[in-house]
């Protein structure tokens, strides 16, 4: 795993993102302390798409059926005032 200061990552953002997209896991540091990590999107278990019917339901009714919410939600995601758990 590669560590990179945030200031350097900012200066080389496009290249750093391309490296992560290619499979490299990059830890971003600030004053030597880990602050964040860039990982390939394939490491994220959330689906990248939803069904056409789910998208239309969200668009037209401004809501999601519970199954759609469970499909895209990741453990640890936070919720706001909507009360979804």
Protein Blocks (a to p, Z undefined) as FASTA:
>chain_A
ZZddfklmmmmmmmmmmmmmnopacdddeehiafbdcddfklpmbdfbdcfklmmmmmmn
opacfklmmmmpcghiacdfkopZZ
